[in-house]
Amino acid sequence: MQLFKRNDFFKFLLFSIVVVFFAGHHVVTHKKTFFDSIVSQSIYPFLYCNRVVHGWYTSYTFEKKSNNELRHQVFDLEKERDVLHEKIMSMEATIGYAERTEAVRFFAQRYDMKNVQLCQVLLRRLSDVEQIFIIEGGKNHGITVDMAVVYKGNLVGKIIQVDALYSVVLLVTDARCQVSSYCLHTKTRGIFQGDNKTNKAHLQYVDRLSSVEEGDIIVSSGEGLIFPEGFCMGTIKHVEPQGIHFLIDVQPALDPEKVDYCYVVLKGELSVIQNDDLKT
């Protein structure tokens, strides 16, 4: 076997010498002979293969380099996209917060908001059994039981339970909540009481000798220890005599489903700012 491999090697070496000799002879003499044709035909496949392989290798390396560059460009663009997306989301969140709190901030401009807490509504429970909010903020934020909760110019309810980080608000639409109120036009007084419905409440204890008009607006009177004066409660929708009193149905001014933020206040700490103060 070794002898055979050695013979093959010598044959290949001899062939290479002959090829090189005739190639050099052709270059020196510039005369085309029969041997030149043989050499030419022998070398051509190698040259052709070299061109094909070199072309393929060049194309492959260029394509590989291009692909790597494209991958880097795609990676960089994806990073830029993520950064821009994060900025857009942050801006949209800021705009959304500004839109949701615009009415509340306008309300704050009308009142002296010392020791008043702006809270977000975390959970709503609006059923035939109870009407409550769970809001952000609790003992750690200075919130205590029986503080009033307001939104825009409407009365929302009162704090009935306080935890360290959240509080429970009993809404004015809950049947357990009663607010001393009066009719804005006729000045007739009564007690606003919820009916465990978001679209219905009552004005109680109004005797039949009083003047009551459908469409009149009901406003909190400020009597008592909890609720401040001058907040809208609702509008009278139906009046019907019932014994010595009127049965008065009220459309609540507040739609709890649309409240995302509210103010928690302590009665006596909320006062209307005069027009002169607003101008300054």
C-alpha positions as CSV (number, residue, x, y, z in Angstrom):
1,M,0.0,0.0,0.0
2,Q,2.8,2.4,0.9
3,L,4.6,1.6,-2.4
4,F,1.4,2.3,-4.3
5,K,0.9,5.7,-2.6
6,R,4.6,6.5,-3.3
7,N,4.2,5.7,-7.0
8,D,1.1,7.9,-7.2
9,F,3.0,10.7,-5.6
10,F,5.8,10.4,-8.1
11,K,3.3,10.3,-11.0
12,F,1.6,13.5,-9.8
13,L,5.0,15.2,-9.3
14,L,6.1,14.2,-12.8
15,F,2.9,15.4,-14.3
16,S,3.2,18.7,-12.5
17,I,6.8,19.2,-13.7
18,V,5.7,18.5,-17.3
19,V,2.8,21.0,-17.0
20,V,5.1,23.7,-15.5
21,F,7.7,23.0,-18.2
22,F,5.4,23.3,-21.1
23,A,3.7,26.3,-19.6
24,G,7.1,28.0,-19.2
25,H,8.1,26.9,-22.6
26,H,5.0,28.5,-24.1
27,V,5.6,31.7,-22.3
28,V,9.3,31.9,-23.5
29,T,8.9,30.7,-27.1
30,H,5.3,32.1,-27.7
31,K,4.9,29.1,-30.1
32,K,1.8,27.0,-29.8
33,T,2.7,23.2,-30.1
34,F,0.7,20.1,-29.6
35,F,2.0,19.9,-26.0
36,D,0.8,23.5,-25.5
37,S,-2.7,22.4,-26.4
38,I,-2.5,19.5,-23.9
39,V,-1.2,21.8,-21.2
40,S,-3.9,24.3,-22.0
41,Q,-6.7,21.7,-21.8
42,S,-5.2,20.3,-18.6
43,I,-4.9,23.6,-16.8
44,Y,-8.3,25.0,-17.9
45,P,-10.4,22.9,-15.6
46,F,-8.3,24.0,-12.6
47,L,-8.6,27.7,-13.7
48,Y,-12.3,27.3,-14.2
49,C,-12.8,25.6,-10.8
50,N,-10.7,28.3,-9.2
51,R,-12.8,31.0,-10.7
52,V,-16.0,29.3,-9.6
53,V,-14.8,28.6,-6.1
54,H,-13.3,32.0,-5.7
55,G,-16.5,33.7,-7.0
56,W,-18.7,31.5,-4.7
57,Y,-16.4,32.3,-1.7
58,T,-16.4,36.0,-2.4
59,S,-20.2,36.0,-2.8
60,Y,-20.6,34.0,0.4
61,T,-18.4,36.2,2.5
62,F,-20.0,39.3,1.1
63,E,-23.5,37.9,1.8
64,K,-22.4,36.8,5.3
65,K,-21.0,40.3,6.0
66,S,-24.1,41.9,4.7
67,N,-26.3,39.7,6.8
68,N,-24.3,40.5,9.9
69,E,-24.5,44.2,9.2
70,L,-28.3,43.9,8.6
71,R,-28.7,42.0,11.9
72,H,-26.8,44.7,13.7
73,Q,-28.9,47.4,12.0
74,V,-32.1,45.5,12.9
75,F,-31.0,45.1,16.5
76,D,-30.2,48.8,16.7
77,L,-33.5,49.8,15.2
78,E,-35.4,47.5,17.5
79,K,-33.6,49.2,20.5
80,E,-34.6,52.6,19.1
81,R,-38.2,51.4,18.6
82,D,-38.4,50.1,22.2
83,V,-37.1,53.4,23.5
84,L,-39.6,55.4,21.4
85,H,-42.4,53.1,22.4
86,E,-41.6,53.6,26.0
87,K,-41.6,57.4,25.6
88,I,-44.9,57.3,23.7
89,M,-46.5,55.2,26.4
90,S,-45.2,57.5,29.1
91,M,-46.6,60.6,27.2
92,E,-49.9,58.9,26.6
93,A,-50.2,58.0,30.3
94,T,-49.4,61.6,31.3
95,I,-52.0,62.9,28.8
96,G,-54.6,60.4,30.0
97,Y,-54.0,61.3,33.6
98,A,-54.3,65.0,32.8
99,E,-57.6,64.4,30.9
100,R,-59.0,62.3,33.7
101,T,-58.1,64.8,36.4
102,E,-58.9,68.0,34.5
103,A,-62.4,68.4,36.1
104,V,-61.0,67.6,39.5
105,R,-58.2,70.1,39.2
106,F,-60.7,72.8,38.0
107,F,-62.7,72.0,41.1
108,A,-59.6,72.4,43.2
109,Q,-59.1,75.9,41.7
110,R,-62.4,77.0,43.1
111,Y,-61.8,75.8,46.7
112,D,-59.1,76.2,49.4
113,M,-57.7,72.7,49.2
114,K,-55.6,72.7,52.4
115,N,-55.3,69.2,53.9
116,V,-57.3,67.7,51.1
117,Q,-56.2,64.4,49.5
118,L,-56.6,63.5,45.8
119,C,-57.3,59.7,45.6
120,Q,-57.7,57.3,42.7
121,V,-60.7,54.9,42.7
122,L,-59.3,51.4,42.8
123,L,-62.5,49.4,42.9
124,R,-66.3,49.9,42.5
125,R,-69.0,47.8,44.1
126,L,-72.3,49.0,42.7
127,S,-75.1,46.5,43.5
128,D,-78.6,46.3,45.0
129,V,-77.0,45.5,48.3
130,E,-74.4,48.3,48.6
131,Q,-72.8,51.2,46.7
132,I,-69.2,51.7,47.7
133,F,-65.8,52.7,46.4
134,I,-62.4,51.5,47.5
135,I,-59.9,54.3,47.0
136,E,-56.2,54.8,47.1
137,G,-54.9,56.3,50.4
138,G,-55.5,55.4,54.0
139,K,-54.1,56.1,57.5
140,N,-50.7,56.6,56.0
141,H,-52.1,59.5,54.0
142,G,-54.0,61.1,56.9
143,I,-57.4,59.8,55.9
144,T,-59.9,59.1,58.8
145,V,-63.4,57.7,59.1
146,D,-66.3,60.2,58.4
147,M,-64.2,62.4,56.1
148,A,-66.3,63.6,53.1
149,V,-65.5,62.6,49.5
150,V,-66.3,65.0,46.6
151,Y,-65.9,65.0,42.8
152,K,-66.1,68.2,40.7
153,G,-69.1,70.0,42.4
154,N,-70.8,66.8,43.4
155,L,-70.9,64.9,46.7
156,V,-69.6,61.4,46.4
157,G,-70.0,60.0,49.9
158,K,-68.1,59.5,53.1
159,I,-65.3,57.4,54.5
160,I,-66.6,54.4,56.5
161,Q,-63.4,52.3,56.8
162,V,-59.7,53.1,56.7
163,D,-56.8,50.8,56.2
164,A,-53.1,51.7,56.0
165,L,-53.1,52.1,52.2
166,Y,-56.7,52.2,51.2
167,S,-60.1,53.4,52.3
168,V,-63.8,52.4,51.8
169,V,-66.2,55.1,50.7
170,L,-70.0,54.8,51.3
171,L,-71.6,56.5,48.2
172,V,-74.5,58.9,48.5
173,T,-76.4,56.4,46.3
174,D,-76.2,53.8,49.0
175,A,-79.4,53.4,51.1
176,R,-77.4,53.7,54.3
177,C,-76.2,57.2,53.4
178,Q,-78.3,60.2,54.4
179,V,-77.4,63.8,53.6
180,S,-79.1,66.9,54.9
181,S,-80.1,68.9,51.7
182,Y,-82.4,71.5,50.3
183,C,-84.0,72.4,47.0
184,L,-82.1,75.2,45.3
185,H,-85.1,77.0,43.9
186,T,-87.8,76.5,46.5
187,K,-85.4,76.3,49.5
188,T,-87.4,73.3,50.8
189,R,-85.3,71.1,53.1
190,G,-85.2,67.4,53.4
191,I,-82.9,64.3,53.7
192,F,-81.3,63.0,50.6
193,Q,-81.1,59.2,50.8
194,G,-79.8,56.6,48.3
195,D,-81.7,53.6,47.0
196,N,-78.8,51.3,46.1
197,K,-79.2,52.3,42.5
198,T,-76.9,54.6,40.5
199,N,-79.9,56.3,38.8
200,K,-82.4,56.7,41.6
201,A,-82.5,58.3,45.1
202,H,-85.1,60.0,47.3
203,L,-85.6,63.3,49.2
204,Q,-87.1,62.2,52.5
205,Y,-89.1,63.9,55.2
206,V,-90.6,66.7,53.1
207,D,-94.1,67.5,54.4
208,R,-96.9,68.2,52.0
209,L,-97.1,71.9,53.1
210,S,-93.7,72.5,51.5
211,S,-93.2,73.7,48.0
212,V,-91.6,71.1,45.7
213,E,-91.0,71.3,42.0
214,E,-89.9,68.7,39.5
215,G,-86.6,69.7,37.9
216,D,-85.4,71.5,41.0
217,I,-81.8,70.9,41.9
218,I,-81.0,69.4,45.4
219,V,-77.9,70.7,47.2
220,S,-76.2,69.6,50.4
221,S,-77.0,72.0,53.2
222,G,-73.9,71.4,55.4
223,E,-76.0,70.6,58.5
224,G,-74.4,67.8,60.5
225,L,-70.8,66.8,61.2
226,I,-69.7,65.3,58.0
227,F,-70.8,66.7,54.7
228,P,-69.9,70.2,53.5
229,E,-72.4,72.7,52.1
230,G,-73.1,73.6,48.5
231,F,-72.5,70.3,46.7
232,C,-74.9,69.0,44.1
233,M,-76.9,65.9,45.0
234,G,-79.3,65.5,42.1
235,T,-82.4,66.7,40.3
236,I,-86.0,66.0,41.3
237,K,-87.7,63.8,38.7
238,H,-91.0,62.8,40.3
239,V,-93.2,64.2,43.2
240,E,-96.1,62.2,44.6
241,P,-98.1,62.8,47.8
242,Q,-97.8,60.0,50.4
243,G,-99.5,60.6,53.7
244,I,-98.3,63.7,55.4
245,H,-95.1,63.7,53.3
246,F,-94.1,63.8,49.6
247,L,-92.6,60.8,47.9
248,I,-89.8,62.5,45.9
249,D,-87.7,60.6,43.4
250,V,-84.3,62.1,42.6
251,Q,-81.9,61.5,39.7
252,P,-78.4,61.5,41.3
253,A,-76.0,64.0,39.9
254,L,-73.1,61.6,40.2
255,D,-72.5,58.6,37.9
256,P,-70.2,56.4,40.0
257,E,-69.1,54.6,36.8
258,K,-67.4,57.7,35.5
259,V,-65.5,58.7,38.6
260,D,-61.8,57.8,38.4
261,Y,-60.4,60.3,40.9
262,C,-61.9,62.1,43.9
263,Y,-61.0,64.4,46.8
264,V,-61.2,63.4,50.4
265,V,-61.9,66.4,52.7
266,L,-62.6,67.2,56.3
267,K,-65.6,69.4,56.9
268,G,-64.5,72.9,57.8
269,E,-61.3,72.7,55.7
270,L,-63.0,73.2,52.4
271,S,-63.9,76.8,51.6
272,V,-64.8,78.6,48.4
273,I,-62.0,80.9,47.1
274,Q,-63.2,84.4,46.3
275,N,-63.1,85.6,42.7
276,D,-60.4,88.2,43.6
277,D,-58.2,85.4,44.8
278,L,-58.8,83.4,41.6
279,K,-57.7,86.3,39.5
280,T,-54.5,86.6,41.4
